[in-house]
Amino acid sequence: MFMFRDKHLHVSLILILVYFISLSIQPYIALSSPLRVYYVEVDATIDAGVAEYILNALSKAEAFNAPLIIRLNTYGGYMDSMDTIINALVSSKVETVVWVGPPGAKAVSAGTFIALAANYLVMSDGSVIGSCQPRSTAGEPVDPKILNYAIERMRALAERKYGFNDSRVDIAVKFVTENLDLTVSRALELGIADFKANSLQEVLSVLGWSDYEVVVVGRSIASQLYSLLNDPLIVGLLFELGFWLILIDLLTAGVQVYGFIGAAMIVLSLFGMGLIGPSATALALLIIGSILILVELQYPGIQLFGFLGLVMYALGILFMYREQPYIEIGVPQYVFVSMLAIGGGFLIIYVHNVRKSWRRARGMLDPKRLIGMTGVAKTDFKAGENG
């Protein structure tokens, strides 16, 4: 009977088999699933991380042809992230709902834009929408071009939702031009909001989805990382610390880890500033990770370099998925990443052992180590010839 002698090869083949089995059964899982509705909660500034969060949930909902409910409670946020979310909602293949909740919640500024981009707007008691006039980060009035864009953006969303020449379009435009605010009762009276609900169960009831399975989508590590990198204070600190760590590395003799950490910090800060995109960030982090692993192999025993190299790889993979926000990280991807990590660990251990054996063998063949030792000649020694 044939048996695998290499245990590492045996494990790798099993992992590959599991990966392909997961690929084959995934379509059948999707087909046999019950009616469901996906649900996300946003209680934060509208930034790149929140955009990633909503787009990820929307991609999952579209994969199962299921509606998406976004519970929104925000003072607004960044216009570019708002536009990313709006574009996704407008082009969505499934029904989308924005619920301004729980009672007493608000969806002002960028939140109102997002609310009108959804198919249905549901508000709770004590909730408010409006105040959409854009301001700079310092609170100053923005360039007239940006203001005009915000006005026409709101008009386009209202026309899509309510129809051309509808009086509600003019009301929606006043969210921007006059910083108009509406309570739930006023929004329902004017026809801006579609329903009132004070809980998720009430939202499902008014929409006719009471028998749907609710799938709650949590925020991923990547989404939280992008929100962190959208904070100007964090970005400034990363750049400053990165600069000083590189300087310390240059002034310190020997191979140090400071410079690599500093380089990664500067790369992340440049991404947060918007100077480089996700692809360039992923490439830079993967290169830094590769260099760290090579240093670990060159100087075995340090271990910190190899660990940081794998961390850089993980960050690089996160940014690769950021470039394709509609890709869902499911079972096959997790299996593949696990296989990659295990295979990478085996490779590092293998190369590390090969280097140790090579150094040991080279040391044994060093002529200086043979002086004064007793040996057995395999052939006769003759003058002028090797023996």
Protein Blocks (a to p, Z undefined) as FASTA:
>chain_A
ZZdfblklmmmmmmmmmmmmmmmmmmmmmmmpccddddddddbdcdfklmmmmmmmmmmm
mmnopacddddddebdcfklmmmmmmmmmmpcbdcddddddehiacehjlmmmmmmpmbd
cddehiacejjbccdfkopacdfklmmmmmmmmmmmmmmmnoghiaklmmmmmmmmnopa
cdfklmmmnomambdcfbfklmmmmnopmmpccddddddfklmmmmmmmpmklmmmmmmm
mmmmmmmmmmpgcjdfklmmmmmmmmmmmmmnopacfklmmmmmmmmmmmmmmmmmmmgh
klmmmmmmmmmmmmmmmmmmmmmmmbccdfklmmmmmmmmmmmmmmmmmmmmmmmmmmmm
mmmmpmklmgopacddfbdcdehiaZZ
